[in-house]
Amino acid sequence: VTFVAVSILWVVLGVFGVDDAINSSVGLLSDDANAFNINDYVGYPRVVGFTLVISAINVILITAIATIGAYLYNLATQLLGGIEVTLSDER
């Protein structure tokens, strides 16, 4: 989902011309207008690669945190007793 969201956001920013606006703004500050290109630093392949790395790290961290959370929950219910719920079919 993150990969698709970042890809859509990148396409929308490209359609609105944000990269050209950044290039022209930086060009006004420097002597050589063509010396800076934002796509050299944060181009689509680099953004997608960064998104994939962050998404993979996110999956690993959320899995580890969920495992630790389940263990702590089970430990707390064993120590404190918890509430017992029994579900049955009525006949």
MMTF fields as JSON, N, C-alpha, C and O atoms, coordinates in Angstrom:
{
  "mmtfVersion": "1.0.0",
  "mmtfProducer": "UNKNOWN",
  "numBonds": 363,
  "numAtoms": 364,
  "numGroups": 91,
  "numChains": 1,
  "numModels": 1,
  "chainsPerModel": [1],
  "groupsPerChain": [91],
  "chainIdList": ["A"],
  "bondAtomList": [4, 2, 8, 6, 12, 10, 16, 14, 20, 18, 24, 22, 28, 26, 32, 30, 36, 34, 40, 38, 44, 42, 48, 46, 52, 50, 56, 54, 60, 58, 64, 62, 68, 66, 72, 70, 76, 74, 80, 78, 84, 82, 88, 86, 92, 90, 96, 94, 100, 98, 104, 102, 108, 106, 112, 110, 116, 114, 120, 118, 124, 122, 128, 126, 132, 130, 136, 134, 140, 138, 144, 142, 148, 146, 152, 150, 156, 154, 160, 158, 164, 162, 168, 166, 172, 170, 176, 174, 180, 178, 184, 182, 188, 186, 192, 190, 196, 194, 200, 198, 204, 202, 208, 206, 212, 210, 216, 214, 220, 218, 224, 222, 228, 226, 232, 230, 236, 234, 240, 238, 244, 242, 248, 246, 252, 250, 256, 254, 260, 258, 264, 262, 268, 266, 272, 270, 276, 274, 280, 278, 284, 282, 288, 286, 292, 290, 296, 294, 300, 298, 304, 302, 308, 306, 312, 310, 316, 314, 320, 318, 324, 322, 328, 326, 332, 330, 336, 334, 340, 338, 344, 342, 348, 346, 352, 350, 356, 354, 360, 358],
  "bondOrderList": [1, 1, 1, 1, 1, 1, 1, 1, 1, 1, 1, 1, 1, 1, 1, 1, 1, 1, 1, 1, 1, 1, 1, 1, 1, 1, 1, 1, 1, 1, 1, 1, 1, 1, 1, 1, 1, 1, 1, 1, 1, 1, 1, 1, 1, 1, 1, 1, 1, 1, 1, 1, 1, 1, 1, 1, 1, 1, 1, 1, 1, 1, 1, 1, 1, 1, 1, 1, 1, 1, 1, 1, 1, 1, 1, 1, 1, 1, 1, 1, 1, 1, 1, 1, 1, 1, 1, 1, 1, 1],
  "groupList": [{"groupName": "VAL", "atomNameList": ["N", "CA", "C", "O"], "elementList": ["N", "C", "C", "O"], "formalChargeList": [0, 0, 0, 0], "bondAtomList": [1, 0, 2, 1, 3, 2], "bondOrderList": [1, 1, 2], "singleLetterCode": "V", "chemCompType": "L-PEPTIDE LINKING"}, {"groupName": "THR", "atomNameList": ["N", "CA", "C", "O"], "elementList": ["N", "C", "C", "O"], "formalChargeList": [0, 0, 0, 0], "bondAtomList": [1, 0, 2, 1, 3, 2], "bondOrderList": [1, 1, 2], "singleLetterCode": "T", "chemCompType": "L-PEPTIDE LINKING"}, {"groupName": "PHE", "atomNameList": ["N", "CA", "C", "O"], "elementList": ["N", "C", "C", "O"], "formalChargeList": [0, 0, 0, 0], "bondAtomList": [1, 0, 2, 1, 3, 2], "bondOrderList": [1, 1, 2], "singleLetterCode": "F", "chemCompType": "L-PEPTIDE LINKING"}, {"groupName": "ALA", "atomNameList": ["N", "CA", "C", "O"], "elementList": ["N", "C", "C", "O"], "formalChargeList": [0, 0, 0, 0], "bondAtomList": [1, 0, 2, 1, 3, 2], "bondOrderList": [1, 1, 2], "singleLetterCode": "A", "chemCompType": "L-PEPTIDE LINKING"}, {"groupName": "SER", "atomNameList": ["N", "CA", "C", "O"], "elementList": ["N", "C", "C", "O"], "formalChargeList": [0, 0, 0, 0], "bondAtomList": [1, 0, 2, 1, 3, 2], "bondOrderList": [1, 1, 2], "singleLetterCode": "S", "chemCompType": "L-PEPTIDE LINKING"}, {"groupName": "ILE", "atomNameList": ["N", "CA", "C", "O"], "elementList": ["N", "C", "C", "O"], "formalChargeList": [0, 0, 0, 0], "bondAtomList": [1, 0, 2, 1, 3, 2], "bondOrderList": [1, 1, 2], "singleLetterCode": "I", "chemCompType": "L-PEPTIDE LINKING"}, {"groupName": "LEU", "atomNameList": ["N", "CA", "C", "O"], "elementList": ["N", "C", "C", "O"], "formalChargeList": [0, 0, 0, 0], "bondAtomList": [1, 0, 2, 1, 3, 2], "bondOrderList": [1, 1, 2], "singleLetterCode": "L", "chemCompType": "L-PEPTIDE LINKING"}, {"groupName": "TRP", "atomNameList": ["N", "CA", "C", "O"], "elementList": ["N", "C", "C", "O"], "formalChargeList": [0, 0, 0, 0], "bondAtomList": [1, 0, 2, 1, 3, 2], "bondOrderList": [1, 1, 2], "singleLetterCode": "W", "chemCompType": "L-PEPTIDE LINKING"}, {"groupName": "GLY", "atomNameList": ["N", "CA", "C", "O"], "elementList": ["N", "C", "C", "O"], "formalChargeList": [0, 0, 0, 0], "bondAtomList": [1, 0, 2, 1, 3, 2], "bondOrderList": [1, 1, 2], "singleLetterCode": "G", "chemCompType": "PEPTIDE LINKING"}, {"groupName": "ASP", "atomNameList": ["N", "CA", "C", "O"], "elementList": ["N", "C", "C", "O"], "formalChargeList": [0, 0, 0, 0], "bondAtomList": [1, 0, 2, 1, 3, 2], "bondOrderList": [1, 1, 2], "singleLetterCode": "D", "chemCompType": "L-PEPTIDE LINKING"}, {"groupName": "ASN", "atomNameList": ["N", "CA", "C", "O"], "elementList": ["N", "C", "C", "O"], "formalChargeList": [0, 0, 0, 0], "bondAtomList": [1, 0, 2, 1, 3, 2], "bondOrderList": [1, 1, 2], "singleLetterCode": "N", "chemCompType": "L-PEPTIDE LINKING"}, {"groupName": "TYR", "atomNameList": ["N", "CA", "C", "O"], "elementList": ["N", "C", "C", "O"], "formalChargeList": [0, 0, 0, 0], "bondAtomList": [1, 0, 2, 1, 3, 2], "bondOrderList": [1, 1, 2], "singleLetterCode": "Y", "chemCompType": "L-PEPTIDE LINKING"}, {"groupName": "PRO", "atomNameList": ["N", "CA", "C", "O"], "elementList": ["N", "C", "C", "O"], "formalChargeList": [0, 0, 0, 0], "bondAtomList": [1, 0, 2, 1, 3, 2], "bondOrderList": [1, 1, 2], "singleLetterCode": "P", "chemCompType": "L-PEPTIDE LINKING"}, {"groupName": "ARG", "atomNameList": ["N", "CA", "C", "O"], "elementList": ["N", "C", "C", "O"], "formalChargeList": [0, 0, 0, 0], "bondAtomList": [1, 0, 2, 1, 3, 2], "bondOrderList": [1, 1, 2], "singleLetterCode": "R", "chemCompType": "L-PEPTIDE LINKING"}, {"groupName": "GLN", "atomNameList": ["N", "CA", "C", "O"], "elementList": ["N", "C", "C", "O"], "formalChargeList": [0, 0, 0, 0], "bondAtomList": [1, 0, 2, 1, 3, 2], "bondOrderList": [1, 1, 2], "singleLetterCode": "Q", "chemCompType": "L-PEPTIDE LINKING"}, {"groupName": "GLU", "atomNameList": ["N", "CA", "C", "O"], "elementList": ["N", "C", "C", "O"], "formalChargeList": [0, 0, 0, 0], "bondAtomList": [1, 0, 2, 1, 3, 2], "bondOrderList": [1, 1, 2], "singleLetterCode": "E", "chemCompType": "L-PEPTIDE LINKING"}],
  "groupTypeList": [0, 1, 2, 0, 3, 0, 4, 5, 6, 7, 0, 0, 6, 8, 0, 2, 8, 0, 9, 9, 3, 5, 10, 4, 4, 0, 8, 6, 6, 4, 9, 9, 3, 10, 3, 2, 10, 5, 10, 9, 11, 0, 8, 11, 12, 13, 0, 0, 8, 2, 1, 6, 0, 5, 4, 3, 5, 10, 0, 5, 6, 5, 1, 3, 5, 3, 1, 5, 8, 3, 11, 6, 11, 10, 6, 3, 1, 14, 6, 6, 8, 8, 5, 15, 0, 1, 6, 4, 9, 15, 13],
  "groupIdList": [1, 2, 3, 4, 5, 6, 7, 8, 9, 10, 11, 12, 13, 14, 15, 16, 17, 18, 19, 20, 21, 22, 23, 24, 25, 26, 27, 28, 29, 30, 31, 32, 33, 34, 35, 36, 37, 38, 39, 40, 41, 42, 43, 44, 45, 46, 47, 48, 49, 50, 51, 52, 53, 54, 55, 56, 57, 58, 59, 60, 61, 62, 63, 64, 65, 66, 67, 68, 69, 70, 71, 72, 73, 74, 75, 76, 77, 78, 79, 80, 81, 82, 83, 84, 85, 86, 87, 88, 89, 90, 91],
  "secStructList": [7, 2, 2, 2, 2, 2, 2, 2, 2, 2, 2, 2, 2, 2, 2, 2, 6, 2, 2, 2, 2, 2, 2, 2, 2, 2, 2, 2, 2, 1, 1, 7, 6, 6, 1, 7, 7, 2, 2, 2, 2, 1, 7, 2, 2, 2, 2, 2, 2, 2, 2, 2, 2, 2, 2, 2, 2, 2, 2, 2, 2, 2, 2, 2, 2, 2, 2, 2, 2, 2, 2, 2, 2, 2, 2, 2, 2, 2, 2, 2, 7, 7, 7, 7, 7, 7, 7, 7, 7, 7, 7],
  "xCoordList": [0.835, 0.0, 0.884, 0.605, 1.928, 2.824, 3.49, 3.632, 3.894, 4.542, 3.601, 4.011, 2.353, 1.376, 1.082, 0.978, 0.947, 0.667, 1.806, 1.563, 3.04, 4.188, 4.283, 4.609, 4.006, 4.047, 2.991, 3.269, 1.777, 0.721, 1.079, 0.894, 1.584, 1.992, 3.087, 3.064, 4.044, 5.143, 4.629, 5.085, 3.687, 3.111, 2.317, 2.41, 1.543, 0.762, 1.688, 1.426, 2.754, 3.71, 4.371, 4.638, 4.633, 5.213, 4.251, 4.666, 2.965, 1.957, 1.804, 1.643, 1.85, 1.724, 3.005, 2.991, 4.099, 5.33, 6.111, 6.787, 6.024, 6.741, 8.248, 8.979, 8.724, 10.169, 10.697, 11.793, 9.941, 10.361, 10.362, 11.228, 9.387, 9.331, 10.53, 11.104, 10.91, 12.081, 13.343, 14.194, 13.472, 14.652, 14.748, 15.841, 13.62, 13.673, 13.951, 14.635, 13.425, 13.692, 15.16, 15.744, 15.756, 17.178, 18.016, 19.089, 17.528, 18.241, 18.312, 19.281, 17.289, 17.307, 18.35, 18.874, 18.657, 19.621, 21.062, 21.978, 21.27, 22.642, 22.963, 22.077, 24.243, 24.679, 24.322, 23.926, 24.46, 24.172, 22.807, 22.638, 21.843, 20.465, 20.335, 19.442, 21.199, 21.106, 21.998, 22.12, 22.618, 23.551, 22.83, 23.398, 21.61, 20.89, 19.667, 18.902, 19.508, 18.319, 17.869, 18.6, 16.673, 16.165, 16.05, 16.182, 15.807, 15.664, 16.967, 16.953, 18.101, 19.376, 19.495, 20.192, 18.818, 18.915, 17.735, 17.92, 16.549, 15.354, 14.507, 13.353, 15.089, 14.369, 13.447, 13.5, 12.61, 11.632, 12.279, 11.798, 13.347, 13.945, 14.476, 14.356, 15.054, 15.597, 14.468, 14.583, 13.393, 12.258, 11.582, 11.223, 11.405, 10.776, 11.664, 11.166, 12.957, 13.879, 13.851, 13.827, 13.855, 13.78, 12.462, 12.434, 11.374, 10.068, 10.051, 9.502, 10.644, 10.695, 11.512, 11.13, 12.628, 13.463, 12.716, 12.705, 12.096, 11.348, 10.164, 9.871, 9.487, 8.355, 8.806, 8.132, 9.935, 10.454, 10.836, 10.545, 11.492, 11.849, 10.587, 10.54, 9.57, 8.307, 7.647, 7.143, 7.642, 7.048, 7.784, 7.153, 9.099, 9.892, 9.653, 9.465, 9.659, 9.461, 8.053, 7.897, 7.039, 5.669, 5.469, 4.769, 6.07, 5.981, 6.638, 6.082, 7.812, 8.508, 7.734, 7.606, 7.221, 6.472, 5.187, 4.814, 4.503, 3.274, 3.564, 2.78, 4.676, 5.055, 5.359, 4.908, 6.119, 6.44, 5.168, 4.991, 4.292, 3.031, 2.138, 1.516, 2.064, 1.261, 1.845, 1.106, 3.171, 3.82, 3.532, 3.194, 3.664, 3.402, 1.932, 1.625, 1.026, -0.395, -0.682, -1.384, -0.135, -0.333, 0.278, -0.3, 1.423, 2.059, 1.202, 1.043, 0.659, -0.179, -1.474, -1.925, -2.069, -3.301, -3.035, -3.892, -1.866, -1.534, -1.29, -1.674, -0.666, -0.372, -1.603, -1.785, -2.442, -3.552, -4.882, -5.861, -4.926, -6.155, -6.977, -7.32, -7.296, -8.078, -9.538, -9.981, -10.277, -11.7, -11.885, -11.364, -12.618, -12.857, -14.21, -15.223, -14.22, -15.451, -15.658, -14.75, -16.845, -17.175, -18.299, -19.355, -18.055, -19.053, -19.635, -18.898, -20.942, -21.577, -22.785, -23.337, -23.17, -24.364, -25.579, -25.556, -26.642, -27.895, -28.69, -28.829, -29.212, -29.98, -31.389, -32.187],
  "yCoordList": [-1.185, 0.0, 1.255, 2.22, 1.229, 2.386, 2.622, 3.763, 1.546, 1.645, 2.289, 3.174, 1.848, 2.4, 3.855, 4.683, 4.183, 5.563, 6.503, 7.604, 6.075, 6.913, 7.057, 8.137, 6.0, 6.083, 7.046, 7.851, 6.969, 7.881, 9.32, 10.231, 9.526, 10.862, 11.418, 12.599, 10.578, 11.017, 11.409, 12.397, 10.646, 10.973, 12.278, 13.113, 12.459, 13.687, 14.898, 15.938, 14.781, 15.883, 16.188, 17.347, 15.145, 15.355, 16.05, 16.899, 15.706, 16.341, 17.814, 18.652, 18.137, 19.521, 20.322, 21.542, 19.683, 20.39, 20.866, 21.893, 20.126, 20.522, 20.453, 21.324, 19.425, 19.313, 20.464, 20.962, 20.892, 22.043, 23.331, 24.186, 23.463, 24.653, 24.69, 25.754, 23.539, 23.492, 23.811, 24.562, 23.245, 23.522, 25.0, 25.566, 25.637, 27.058, 27.921, 28.94, 27.517, 28.282, 28.215, 29.228, 27.052, 26.918, 27.594, 28.126, 27.574, 28.253, 29.752, 30.39, 30.322, 31.761, 32.114, 33.229, 31.181, 31.43, 31.236, 31.772, 30.478, 30.19, 30.926, 31.46, 30.942, 31.609, 30.792, 31.351, 29.471, 28.595, 27.948, 27.149, 28.285, 27.809, 26.312, 25.672, 25.747, 24.33, 23.447, 22.251, 24.007, 23.235, 22.286, 21.265, 22.591, 21.793, 21.157, 21.808, 19.856, 19.136, 18.271, 17.385, 18.526, 17.809, 16.313, 15.509, 15.936, 14.518, 13.743, 12.515, 14.454, 13.78, 13.3, 12.324, 13.983, 13.657, 12.83, 11.881, 13.179, 12.444, 12.076, 12.489, 11.312, 10.836, 9.678, 9.144, 9.302, 8.236, 6.921, 6.315, 6.45, 5.177, 5.239, 4.269, 6.359, 6.492, 6.545, 5.949, 7.246, 7.346, 5.992, 5.605, 5.265, 3.943, 2.963, 2.162, 3.017, 2.149, 2.44, 1.514, 3.706, 4.091, 3.63, 3.166, 3.755, 3.313, 1.807, 1.341, 1.051, -0.404, -0.8, -1.712, -0.121, -0.418, -0.087, -0.885, 1.083, 1.481, 0.54, 0.196, 0.125, -0.799, -2.157, -2.751, -2.648, -3.934, -3.843, -4.749, -2.741, -2.552, -2.447, -2.974, -1.769, -1.624, -2.975, -3.226, -3.843, -5.174, -5.967, -6.62, -5.916, -6.657, -6.108, -6.876, -4.782, -4.188, -4.44, -4.763, -4.298, -4.521, -5.978, -6.265, -6.904, -8.315, -8.58, -9.298, -8.009, -8.201, -7.57, -8.172, -6.364, -5.699, -6.447, -6.564, -6.956, -7.719, -9.013, -9.418, -9.662, -10.888, -10.609, -11.335, -9.564, -9.196, -8.783, -9.145, -8.036, -7.63, -8.816, -8.835, -9.807, -11.001, -11.783, -12.29, -11.878, -12.573, -11.866, -12.518, -10.55, -9.801, -9.889, -9.967, -9.878, -10.013, -11.382, -11.479, -12.436, -13.773, -13.915, -14.57, -13.317, -13.341, -12.608, -13.078, -11.468, -10.701, -11.45, -11.42, -12.11, -12.844, -14.069, -14.464, -14.675, -15.812, -15.352, -16.041, -14.21, -13.713, -13.127, -13.313, -12.425, -11.709, -12.449, -12.049, -13.482, -14.266, -13.919, -14.809, -12.687, -12.281, -12.651, -13.068, -12.507, -12.824, -14.025, -14.06, -15.004, -16.216, -16.087, -15.829, -16.262, -16.173, -17.51, -18.034, -18.063, -19.327, -19.086, -18.556, -19.482, -19.336, -20.726, -21.702, -20.796, -22.077, -21.82, -20.721, -22.862, -22.796, -23.136, -24.072, -22.369, -22.673, -23.611, -23.388, -24.665, -25.633, -25.684, -26.444],
  "zCoordList": [0.0, 0.0, 0.0, -0.712, 0.789, 0.85, -0.499, -0.937, -1.151, -2.456, -3.477, -4.227, -3.504, -4.445, -4.108, -5.013, -2.833, -2.423, -2.813, -3.307, -2.593, -2.955, -4.468, -4.961, -5.208, -6.67, -7.193, -8.082, -6.646, -7.073, -6.702, -7.509, -5.503, -5.074, -5.978, -6.326, -6.358, -7.215, -8.593, -9.167, -9.124, -10.432, -10.353, -11.253, -9.291, -9.134, -9.004, -9.608, -8.233, -8.116, -9.46, -9.777, -10.244, -11.572, -12.51, -13.299, -12.442, -13.299, -12.941, -13.828, -11.658, -11.231, -11.455, -11.293, -11.818, -12.134, -10.934, -10.994, -9.84, -8.627, -8.841, -8.367, -9.551, -9.776, -10.623, -10.367, -11.622, -12.425, -11.603, -11.78, -10.704, -9.845, -8.902, -8.671, -8.36, -7.477, -8.258, -7.783, -9.459, -10.29, -10.64, -10.615, -10.968, -11.315, -10.087, -10.185, -8.932, -7.706, -7.32, -6.936, -7.415, -7.1, -8.176, -7.891, -9.406, -10.491, -10.295, -10.706, -9.666, -9.376, -8.33, -8.33, -7.441, -6.375, -6.815, -6.192, -7.878, -8.309, -9.609, -10.276, -9.947, -11.171, -12.406, -13.429, -12.315, -13.449, -13.232, -12.311, -14.068, -13.893, -14.151, -13.597, -14.973, -15.324, -14.456, -14.723, -13.431, -12.619, -11.671, -11.281, -11.297, -10.31, -10.956, -11.667, -10.685, -11.118, -9.955, -9.514, -9.46, -8.285, -8.548, -7.625, -9.785, -10.121, -10.0, -9.911, -9.995, -9.76, -8.32, -8.041, -7.411, -5.99, -5.488, -4.724, -5.905, -5.476, -6.701, -6.821, -7.584, -8.751, -8.392, -7.284, -9.336, -9.089, -8.651, -7.693, -9.307, -8.851, -7.422, -6.674, -7.043, -5.691, -4.657, -3.586, -4.967, -4.052, -3.894, -2.782, -5.003, -4.934, -4.177, -3.386, -4.405, -3.665, -2.178, -1.366, -1.81, -0.403, 0.209, 1.349, -0.541, -0.061, 0.175, 1.173, -0.732, -0.564, 0.665, 1.399, 0.888, 2.06, 3.348, 4.286, 3.391, 4.586, 4.822, 5.966, 3.76, 3.904, 4.429, 5.271, 3.94, 4.433, 5.906, 6.687, 6.283, 7.695, 8.548, 9.659, 8.03, 8.745, 8.986, 10.081, 7.992, 8.151, 9.225, 10.056, 9.212, 10.194, 11.598, 12.542, 11.741, 13.071, 13.611, 14.788, 12.779, 13.243, 13.629, 14.6, 12.887, 13.238, 14.585, 15.416, 14.805, 16.078, 17.231, 18.297, 17.022, 18.089, 18.401, 19.568, 17.385, 17.616, 18.367, 19.225, 18.054, 18.749, 20.221, 21.107, 20.465, 21.851, 22.596, 23.759, 21.946, 22.562, 22.901, 23.963, 22.013, 22.291, 23.462, 24.306, 23.51, 24.623, 25.948, 26.936, 25.973, 27.199, 27.606, 28.796, 26.637, 26.946, 27.567, 28.574, 26.96, 27.499, 28.89, 29.757, 29.104, 30.417, 31.452, 32.579, 31.068, 31.996, 32.32, 33.464, 31.349, 31.63, 32.492, 33.283, 32.352, 33.211, 34.645, 35.59, 34.812, 36.155, 36.846, 38.049, 36.097, 36.692, 36.59, 37.219, 35.836, 35.724, 34.508, 33.729, 34.323, 33.173, 33.304, 34.374, 32.246, 32.211, 31.317, 30.203, 31.793, 31.004, 30.318, 30.969, 29.037, 28.234, 27.559, 26.913, 27.706, 27.067, 26.063, 26.407, 24.831, 23.776, 23.48, 23.344, 23.385, 23.072, 22.179, 22.141, 21.469, 20.617, 21.455, 22.255, 21.266, 21.946, 21.071, 19.868, 21.676, 20.889, 21.343, 20.795]
}
